[in-house]
Amino acid sequence: MKALSRKACRGGRPSDGIDHMGNWVDRTPVHDASRQGQALQLKQLIESGVCVNLVTVDSITPLHEACLNGHIQCVQLLLSAGAQVDARNIDGSTPLCDASASGSLDCIKVLLDYGAKVNPPLFTASPLHEACMGGKPECVKLLIDMGANLEAHDCHFGTPLHVACAREHLECAKVLLIAGANVNAAKLHETALHHAAKVKNKDLIEMLVEFGGNVYARDNRGKRPSDYSWPNSLTGKCFEYYEKTPRTLSQLCRLRLRKALGLSAVEKVYKLNIPQRLIEYLAYT
């Protein structure tokens, strides 16, 4: 692990009984103050020379604590004192992941201002995954606007769309789909539609199909989404209708055009010289 920077630990080693030269320590007063949102106490600790990058045995920093609890004043104090903005805990989560999980738009914005990476390395949960898991559509939109990868793939959860559907967060899924997320992205051949079928969410199923979800896709067990629904249930009847009824020409044209426009399709749609009604149809508004 990298040594702590001078900026983060300025003032030398304070006489408070804490081993500030070691990284692997239990939770400290600076962790507690950050977690509880005690900005004044945190400020006093920082001014006394306490290192803001101390980590616990599970690699949690004070900045993680402040972000997970949405304490914006503490976040600002820690960052201005040299807290590592992209520090990772034992699970690989950064402070931006924690801020996204807590739904704190203010914390997210400050972290981004300090250079937090919106896209982590491949195959790890991203801030966008965390926002979807927590059901925070406003955070999802902000992260997408800041360049979050819609197809970021976590080896356990799949894409953010998989997460939103598995947790039944309809609004998060809609934000992702409108932004251009691949509705048929697969995790072990399992699509978001498989997740929606498993949680028996009819509204989610209808929305995914509207955005081009493939009702015939098979997972690694060879099952279609409809195989996870009871035949006479609401979701079962919904799948039966979609499997027997071809998409309309207007739906096919919309899907084809959005695919041709690629990333940022919605932004491009609004620049087209076509009637407003068609723009709204293409943008799903």
N, C-alpha and C positions, 0 to 999 in steps of 0.2 A: 504494500500500500504506500502511496506517495506520502512524503513527509508534509506536515502542515506548513503552510506558507507563513512568512513573517508578517504579512499584512493581517492574516486571520488571527494570529497569536501575538500581535504587537503588545509591548509592555512587559514581555518576559513572563516568567513563571510566578504567579501570585502566591502569596502565603495563605492559601485557603484549604490546604490539605488535599487537594486534588492533584493527581499525577497528570499534568497537562502535556507531558511529552509522550504519553502513551495514547494509542488510539482505541484499544479494546477496554472499555470501562463500562461500569453500570451507569444508569441514568444519573445525571448530575443536576445541580440547581439550575443550570442554564437550560437543560432539557425541560425541567419542571415548569420554569417560568414561561418558556415558549409554548408548552402544551396548554397551560392554563390561561394564556393571554395576558400575563402580568408584565405589561410593557415597561412600567417604571422599574420594577425589580430587574428585568432583563437589561435595561439600559445601565443600571448601576453595576451589574455584573460585568458587562462589556467594558465599561469605563475602568473597572478595577483590573482589567487585563485578562479576564477569563477567555479562553479560546472558544470561538464560536463553531469550530469544526470538530469538536469532540464527538466520538461515535460510541454507541452502546455495543454490546456483544452481538447484536443483530444489525449493526452498521447504521443505526438510525441517528441522524444528526438533529440538532435543535431546529434546523430549518424544516426538516420533515415534520416534526411535531407541530410547528406553527402552521404549516400549510394544511396538514390533515385536519386541523381544527379551525381553519379559516381566520386566523388572527393576523390581519393585515399589518398592524403596527409592529408586531414582533417580526414579521417577515421583512419589513423594511429595515428595521434595526439590524437584523442579522446580515442581510445582504450588504448594507452599507458598511458593516464591520468586516466584510470579507468572507462571508459564508459561501461555500462552494455550491453554486447554483444547480449543478447537475450531479451532485453526490448521489450514489446509489446505495440502498439498503440491501440486506441479505436476499431479498426477493427481486432485486433489480429495479425497484421503483425509485424514481427521482422525486424531488419536491414538487415538480410540475404534475407528476402523476397523482400525488396526494392532494394537491390543490384542486385538480380536476375531479377526483373522487368526492371531495367535500362540497364541490359545486361553488367554490369561491371565485367569481369572476375577477374580483380585485386582486387576489393573490396571483391568479394566472397572469394577469396583465403586468404586474410588477416583475414576476419571474421572467417573463418574455422580454421585458425592458432590460433586464440584466443578462440577457443572452441565453436563457434556458432553451435547450433543444426540444423542439416539438416532436421530432421523429427520432426515437432511440434506435439502437442496433437491431438487426433483423431477429425475428422469432422471440421477442420479449414484449410483454404488455406495454402499450404506449399510453400517454395521457389520454388519447382519444378512446382507447379501450376502457380506461378508468371512468371517464365521463359517461360512457354508454352503460357501464355496469352500475353506476350510481343513479342513472336516469336523470341526467342533467343536460337537457337539450340546448340551453343557452351556452353552456360550456362547449358542447359538441360543435355548435355553429362557430364560436370564436376560434376554437382550435383549427377547424377546417379553413376559416378565413386566413389563419396564420400559416397555412401550408401543411397541415397534418395529412399524413398519407392515409387515404381512405381504405387502402388495401393492406395496411400494416398487419402482419400475420403473427399471432402468438401461437406457439406450439401446442398450448393447452386449449385456448379459447377460440382460435381462428381469427377472423377479421372483426373489426368493431361492429359490423352489421350482425355477425353471428351472436356477439355478446348482447346487443340491444334486443334481438329477437328471443334469445334464450331467457332473458330477464323480463320480457314482455314490456319493454319501454317503447311504446308505439311512436311517440314524438321524436325520440332519438333516432329510431329507424327511419322515420320520414325525412329528417334533416339529412341523414347520410344518403338516402336514395335520391333526393332532389339534387344533392351536390354531385351525384354521379357514381356512388358506390356500386360495385358489381353485385347485382342481386343474386347471381348464380355462382358466386365465389364458393369454393368447396374446401371443407376441412375434413379430410379422410372421406371425400366424396359426399359429405353431408353439407347441404345448403342451408341458408337461413330459413327456407320454407320447411325444411325438415324440423328445425327448431320450433317454428311457429305451430306446426302440426303436433309436436310433442306436448306443448303447453296448452293446446286446444284453444288457441286464440283466433277466432274467426276474423276479427277486424285486421289483425296482423297478416293473416293469410290473404285476405282480399287485397290489401295494399301491396304486398309483395308480388302477387300475380299481376296487378295493375302496372307495376314497374318492370314486368317481364320475367317474373319468377317461373321457372320450368317445373310444372307439376309432374312431369315424367322423369325427373332426375332421380337416380338411384344412389343410395349411400353404400358404404362398404359392406353392408349386409344384404345388398340387392333390393332394398325397400324404397318405394316411392314415398313422398310425404303423406299421401292418402292412406298408406298402410299403418300409419300411427294414429288413425282416427277410427272411431266406431262407425260402422256403415250408416246407421240411422241418426247419428248425432248431427248437430249443426255444422260442425267442421267436416264431417263425413259427407253430408249433402253438398256442402260448398265445393269440396274437391270433386265430387261426382259431376257437378255442373261444369266445372272448369275442364275436366278431362273429356267431356263430351261436346263442349261448345267451343268452336274455333274463335280466336280473337278477331275483333272487327278490323276492317281495313284501316280505320283511323288509328286504332291502337298500334297496329303493325307499323304504320308510317311514323308515328311518334317515336316508337322504340328505335326504329331504324335511323331516324334523323338524329336523335340524341346520341346514338352510338357513333354516328359519323362525325358529330361535333367533338366527341372525345371529352377530355377533362375540361372542367369549367363550362360544361354545356349550357347551363342556365345563363351565365353571363353572355355567352355567344348568342343565345336565343333572343335576348332582349335587344341585340344589335341588328337582328334581321329586319329587312324592310317588308314586313308582312302585317296583316291586321292584328290588332291587340288581342282579339279573341283567340287567334291561333297561338300567339305568344303565351297566353295564359295556359292554354291547353298543353303546349310543349313543356312549359315550366312547372306543370302540376300545381298551379296556384288557383 
